[in-house]
Structures are given as structure tokens and as C-alpha cells.
């Protein structure tokens, strides 16, 4: 038996000696565990952990082309929608012994492409969440490194989509049952796939319900954009609004309050993504999504590509639904 407490500074050779295997076997236990028996991988990794051995990822990258890193790029790290997705991505990647590099494009497609280009020499693959790149640029980047999309639908590239249509339809039906005839949609960024889906869904459902819809444009999904939308909404004579996301809905609540309009007494508001719903005042009715699940599934798809080196046209749809709280009520009479 080898005394693991007297091995000194941990090296791959010491792990190999303690485990009774070759250096190549130790390397494979961390880089290609599928080539070894489960028992060998378990024994090698247990000994490595006990003596404090950490694989040299730089050396591994030079010899194998594998870095042990993936990158996640989001358009706005401060938007409450993204932290749950980021955390789920990190947790799932860690299960595969991968680190996650995080990039924030600040809603700028040129900056997003710069981030992807700079990360490309350090990571094995990418997850682009709500990408602002054109389809052509996404395809160009996907040809260089394995890539998975979240909330962006580009044929031929693995993607995870949150289907806002069902939840938005529920929201419109809910407002119609409450007697609202004229509603507003506070739009998200013009180059957002999610915004296009939500806008189309609300127009489609409102038409079937014979409701009138005002589209209020916004360049950024922000509290300030929601706040600034209040005058246009009131001038239109709307009695309810659906916002692109909870952050904009929270801004709309503040903008309406600043003009003496009570929610839900005088006006109804519905958000999307349900990341702030329970902590706004009053608690916000919102279309709930599955952002954490999207992060987990995206990593799973990326790991499958890295393992098999095969890119499949996978399109996974995650459903949404309306969560009713305290910002919607029957239309005010009179």
C-alpha cells in the first residue's frame, strides 16, 4: 500500500504510482473517461482528490486540444432573467468537469462577436443565450466551434427555446375574461427572437379575442424603458399591459404610479419570465418560463457535441404558463 500522506507536491506521476496505473491512464481518467472502466476512473479521481492533484488544463489543451472550458454569452448580465440561467449552466458544466467563461455583450452584436472570437482560443464550445448576431454570423461561428443556442431559432444548430406563445395566450385570455378590450404590449429589443415571438403571440391571440393592441417600442429591456412607456399606454386608453419581461413590467408599475394610476385598481399589468413576480409590489402576474432548465439542457446538448463530434439539428421546446398574482383585476367600470 502507498502512503498518500508523504507524496509531497501532487503530480500526475504520483497519482499514477498510487493508483497502480500509467500516466496515460491518469490523463485519460480526466480527459477521456469513456475509454476506461468506471472502476479505474473512480480509483484515479479518488486518489487525485485525496492528494490534491489538479489536472493542468493548459498542458492538456496543448496536447489534446481540449481546454475544459466552455463559454456562455448573454446580452445583459444585469437583467434578472439571466442569473438563474447562468447558475444552472455553471452547475451542469461542473458535473462534466468544465468551467464556464461568462461574456456580457451589452445588447451589442459587434461586441458579442468580439467576445466569441476572443474566447474561441480558450474554450471548447459556446452557449449563446438570446444572441443578437445575425443568422449568418451565428452559422459562421458554429462552423468554427461547437455552439448551442438558447432562445434563438437557427435551423441546423442545436437550440433550446422557451415557447412564450402558450403563456402569452393565457395572459391575453385572462385579461379578456377580466373585461379588458384595449391592451398594450411593451416591446423588448427589436433584434430579440423572444420579443418577436411574444409580439406575434399577443397580436395573434388579441385578434382572436377581438381586442385592440398598442405596440410600444423599446431599444433596451430595462426598468427605464418600462417606466417611459406609461404615457403612451395611458394616451392610447389601454386598461392593461403585457411587458416583454418582468423588469420592464416593474418599470411600468412605477411609471403608472407616478401618474396616479393604481395597479390593479385602475390598471392591470402582466410581465414575462417570472423572475421578479413574487418580489414586486404588488406581486406581479407573469408568464413563467424555464430559464434554469434551459441552461441545464443547453450544457447537455453541448457536452453531447463535444463527446460525439456530431452536430444534430436538435430543437428543444420548453413550455411557459401564466402565474396570476395581484397586478391583474377586472377592468374598472365607468
NORJO-V964171 format. One record per run of one state. SS is the DSSP state (A for helix, B for strand, O for the rest). FROM is the first residue (numbers start at 1). LEN is the number of residues. Records with the same first field share a line. If there is no record, write none. Layout:
SS->FROM-LEN + FROM-LEN
//
This chain:
O->1-3 + 7-5 + 20-3 + 32-1 + 36-2 + 52-5 + 65-4 + 75-5 + 96-3 + 105-4 + 120-5 + 130-5 + 143-3 + 151-8 + 178-4 + 187-6 + 209-3 + 217-6 + 237-3 + 244-2 + 259-4 + 264-3 + 274-11 + 289-2 + 309-6 + 320-1 + 324-11
A->4-3 + 12-8 + 23-9 + 33-3 + 38-14 + 57-8 + 80-16 + 109-11 + 135-8 + 164-14 + 193-16 + 223-14 + 246-13 + 291-18
B->69-6 + 99-6 + 125-5 + 146-5 + 159-5 + 182-5 + 212-5 + 240-4 + 263-1 + 267-7 + 285-4 + 315-5 + 321-3
//
